[in-house]
Amino acid sequence: MKFKNFAASLLAGALAVVCSALDLKAQQHDHSQASTQTKPQTTSGGATLSLDDLERMALANNPTMAQAEAAVRAAEGRRKQAGLWPNPLVGYENEGLAFNDVVRQFRAAHYAFFEQNIVTFGKLGKNKNIAAREKDQTEAQAEAQRWRVLNAVRMLYYEVLGAQRMVELRKQLLDLTREAVGISEELFNVGQSDSPDVLFTEVESQRAEIDLMQAENDLARIWKVLAAVVNNPRLAADQKSTRLIGSLEADAPMLNQEDMLAQLLRESPEIKAAMAGVERAKAVIARAKAEPKPDVFVFGRIGHSNDFAEFFGGKTGWEGSFGVGIRVPIFDRNQGNVAAARADLTSAEKELQRVELELRARLADAFTVYLNSIGVAARYKREILPRAQRAYELYLTKFRQMAAAYPQALIAQRTLFQARAEYVNSLIDVWQNVTLLRGLLLTGGLEAPGPAAGEASGMGNTGRVRPPLVLPND
């Protein structure tokens, strides 16, 4: 009996040593992550990338950035075109063509003519002003797209960090459960464990293998999504040899809702686009009011005529003509377009108000999720993890003293690692919500550039930040 107790104590001590070694390894990993610099490095295990590296890739390669820049150039082209004068009309005119050879020489006349429409009352400047406001809208949309791309990269970056940590946790748990299977078998051999205990440890080991498989598949998925956002397929192919450097354990910033609201209403591209829409509507009204004011139409011609002039008995010779005209706004004074433009201004002003109210509502939702995620992460760090660790250690101690069954230690072990996994998820939530709030609530890294107003909230039903590639209208 003493021998069996000694063997059981020896095996329990071995298990405790293994657990302690794995815990120490995890702590060392967390410390090394927290102190890692954000410069890209190459190690013997493969390449490492920082958040700055990924942001540069995305801004250089993401096709939506080129689309947004092209849209701005197109808007500038339309602004330039809107201020150009209409081209003059020049041509040649022949009169008096006669089929009778005798009279042809007295009837033929050849003229060069020109026509020009002179745009008056600053209509071209007003056209250019409308196009300039449209360019302002396009620039706001391009700015919004830049935020979308950067936010998508940052949110995926934190998700990859969490997935990497999750794979490490699952590997540690699998190592422990495999060790536990061997210890259970040894305890069974010395009569200190029953067959159900052995089966229980084998089940735990199988579950740990499933958890690891799922964690690895999830990491591969996130890498593929990240590779798509930065438009670098090699990242997905090299994800097993590439690591992101950084730490989820860094202290998250404490944000103030009023400050965030002031910044949002001041800097949001959605607000800027809506304000540009109001200014454009005003410019359209000014242009519509100028439309009935007549432009000046001038024309003239000069040429040589063979017409016979009886009063002096010879050919007419060189002659010219000139004319000026205007269109008199008697019936059409552009009344309908002026009324439509005024209605559009009212709509644009209400759209600006709607966007501001929507941003306030979205910020309220996003900030609540941020506060919840901060609270959850802090509770896990201060309360849950230390208690789970202490419970695990106590069960190991009792098991070593033959005061508790081995399955109880395994249950405490799984509870500890599950708490660690939930803590990692809470840290991902914290940093993704910080990114969303600092990123002006814009998401959709592969969404085609378009109107900045009306962005969806980016929140799912679970309180988690929505994946950064989901389109707002989905």
Buried (B, 14 or more C-beta within 10 A) or exposed (E): EEEEEEBBBEBBEBBBEBBEEBBEEBEEBBEEBEEBEBEEEEEEEEBBBBBEBBBEBBBEBBEBBEBBBEBBEEBBEBBEEBBEEEEEEEEEEEEBEEEEEEEEEBBBBEBBBEBBBEBEBBBBBBBBBBBBBBBBBBBBBBBBBBBBBBBBBBBBBBBBBBBBBBBBBBBBBBBBBBBBBBBBBBBBEBEBBBEEBBEBBBEBBEBBBEBBEEBBEBBBEBBBBBBBBBBBEEBBEBBEEBBBBBBBBEEBEEBEBEEBBEBBBEEBBBBBBBBBBBBBBBBBBBBBBBBBBEBEBBBBBEBBBBBBEEEEEEBBEEEEEEEEEEEEEEEEEBEEBBEBBBEBBEBBBEBBEBBBEBBEEBBEBBBBBBEBBBEBBEEBBEEBBEEBBEBBBBBBBBBBEEEBBBBBBBBBBBBBBBBBBBBBBBBBBBBBBBBBBBBBBBBBBBBEBBBBBBBBBBBEEEBBBBBBBBEBEE
